[in-house]
Amino acid sequence: MRIERHIQVPTGDILVVHGEHGSLECLSLGDYGKAQNVKADFLGLRDDIEGVPHGALVPLTEKWVVTISTQYGCSMGCRFCDVPKVGPGKNATVDDMIGQVVAGLRLHPEVTRTDRLNIHFARMGEPTWNPAVLEAAEWFRYCLPRLGYRVHPVVSTMMPRANKDLPWFLRTWMQIKNETYGGEAGLQLSINS
């Protein structure tokens, strides 16, 4: 997957990559871990937040977060978001999703393993509209551990009322979460919708 644009930020990298149907955005980031939090650092907030001390990112060998787009654009129309300006939500393919993760991982060839690779289906688009998310999650489970990555996928959804397939998607995701990943997967409900 060709990288069209690469923006380095304090926590990692923002990528615009060329997929099968155009541009997709993904992130490859470090994390602060549960013991630290500097997510408001850019605002000049350096004080402890709810007892969590200010600190540095944990090494990528401990935790790495790759957030990928599941659609080209989005049709949800949330007022806080600019993604609908990209266009209506056209589903990304399994290869698109795999390519985004691989592009993120290739940024750090020196990191050959990680204790926790969080793959968030959460960048552009609403993942529950795209059944290919489920197939990609299965692929990640069987292929990435062979390369030294302990995968923890997370679907972040706004629970769109208009999605008649939402109950099926959620049941299938719970099956993947519990059976394929032995409980080591997540489901986040958006508070912004």
C-alpha positions in Angstrom: 0.0 0.0 0.0 1.5 3.3 -1.1 1.8 6.1 1.5 0.5 9.4 0.0 1.1 11.5 3.0 3.0 11.0 6.3 2.6 13.4 9.2 4.7 12.8 12.3 3.1 13.8 15.6 4.4 13.5 19.1 2.7 10.2 19.7 3.5 8.6 16.3 2.3 8.9 12.8 -0.7 9.9 10.7 -0.8 8.3 7.3 -2.8 8.9 4.2 -2.5 5.7 2.1 -3.7 4.7 -1.3 -6.3 1.9 -1.2 -8.2 0.1 -3.9 -10.8 2.9 -4.2 -8.8 6.1 -3.2 -7.3 7.5 -0.1 -7.7 6.2 3.4 -6.3 7.6 6.7 -4.7 5.5 9.4 -2.6 6.1 12.5 0.4 4.3 14.0 0.9 5.4 17.5 2.6 4.7 20.8 0.5 4.6 24.0 0.9 5.9 27.5 -0.2 2.7 29.2 -2.6 2.6 32.1 -0.2 4.2 34.5 0.4 7.4 32.6 -1.6 10.0 30.7 -0.4 13.0 28.7 -3.2 13.1 26.2 -3.9 16.8 27.1 -0.2 17.8 26.9 -0.8 19.8 23.7 -3.1 22.1 25.8 -0.4 22.7 28.3 -2.1 20.5 30.9 0.8 18.8 32.7 -0.9 18.1 36.0 -2.0 14.7 37.1 -5.3 13.7 35.7 -7.4 11.9 38.2 -4.3 10.6 39.9 -2.6 9.5 36.7 0.9 10.9 36.6 2.4 12.7 33.6 4.9 10.5 31.7 6.4 9.2 28.5 5.1 6.7 25.9 5.6 3.0 26.7 7.9 1.3 24.2 6.2 -0.1 21.0 7.4 -3.5 22.1 4.9 -3.2 25.0 2.0 -1.6 23.3 1.4 -0.3 19.8 -1.9 1.2 18.5 -2.8 1.2 14.8 -6.1 2.8 14.0 -7.5 2.1 10.5 -10.3 3.3 8.3 -13.1 0.9 7.5 -14.7 3.2 4.8 -13.7 5.8 2.3 -15.5 8.8 3.8 -18.6 8.3 5.9 -22.4 8.7 5.6 -23.1 9.1 9.3 -23.2 13.0 9.2 -22.0 13.5 12.8 -21.8 17.3 13.4 -18.4 17.1 15.2 -16.7 15.3 12.3 -15.1 16.3 8.9 -15.0 12.8 7.4 -18.3 13.2 5.5 -16.5 15.9 3.5 -14.3 13.1 2.0 -17.5 11.6 0.6 -20.2 9.0 1.4 -19.1 5.9 3.2 -17.9 3.4 0.7 -16.6 0.2 2.3 -12.9 -0.5 2.4 -11.9 -4.0 1.4 -10.2 -6.6 3.6 -7.0 -5.9 1.6 -7.4 -2.2 2.3 -7.6 -2.9 6.1 -4.6 -5.3 6.0 -2.6 -2.8 4.0 -3.2 0.0 6.5 -2.0 -2.1 9.4 1.1 -3.3 7.4 1.8 0.4 6.4 1.7 1.4 10.1 3.9 -1.5 11.2 6.5 -0.9 8.4 7.2 2.6 9.9 9.2 0.8 12.6 11.1 -2.1 11.1 13.3 -2.1 14.2 10.3 -3.3 16.2 9.9 -7.0 15.5 7.3 -7.9 18.2 4.9 -6.3 20.6 3.1 -7.5 23.7 -0.1 -5.8 22.6 -1.0 -4.6 19.1 -4.3 -2.7 19.4 -5.9 -2.5 16.0 -8.8 0.0 16.2 -11.4 -0.1 13.5 -12.2 3.5 14.1 -10.7 6.1 11.8 -12.8 7.0 8.8 -16.3 5.4 8.5 -18.7 3.4 10.7 -17.2 -0.1 11.0 -20.6 -1.9 11.5 -21.6 -1.0 8.0 -18.7 -3.0 6.6 -18.8 -6.8 7.1 -15.2 -7.0 5.7 -14.2 -5.8 9.2 -15.0 -9.2 10.6 -13.0 -11.0 7.9 -10.0 -8.6 8.5 -10.2 -9.3 12.2 -10.0 -13.1 11.6 -7.0 -12.5 9.2 -5.2 -10.4 11.8 -5.6 -13.1 14.5 -4.1 -15.9 12.4 -1.4 -14.0 10.5 0.1 -11.3 12.8 1.0 -13.5 15.8 3.3 -15.5 13.5 5.2 -12.2 13.1 5.5 -11.6 16.8 2.5 -9.4 17.4 -0.1 -10.1 20.1 -3.2 -8.7 18.5 -6.1 -7.0 20.3 -8.7 -5.7 17.8 -11.3 -3.1 18.8 -14.4 -2.1 16.9 -15.6 1.5 17.8 -19.2 2.0 16.8 -21.9 4.7 17.0 -24.5 1.9 16.9 -26.3 3.4 13.9 -30.1 2.9 14.3 -30.5 2.7 10.5 -28.2 -0.3 10.2 -30.6 -3.3 9.9 -27.6 -5.6 10.1 -26.3 -4.2 13.3 -27.5 -7.0 15.6 -25.9 -9.6 13.2 -22.6 -7.6 13.1 -22.5 -7.3 16.9 -23.3 -11.0 17.5 -20.6 -12.0 15.0 -18.1 -9.6 16.5 -18.8 -11.1 20.0 -18.2 -14.5 18.6 -14.9 -13.4 17.1 -14.0 -11.7 20.4 -14.8 -14.6 22.6 -13.9 -17.6 20.4 -11.2 -16.4 18.0 -9.5 -14.1 20.4 -10.4 -15.7 23.7 -11.9 -12.5 25.0 -8.9 -10.4 24.0 -10.8 -8.0 21.7 -12.9 -5.0 22.4 -16.1 -3.2 21.5 -16.3 0.6 22.1 -19.5 2.5 21.9 -19.0 6.1 20.8 -20.1 8.8 23.2 -20.1 11.4 20.4 -23.1 10.1 18.5 
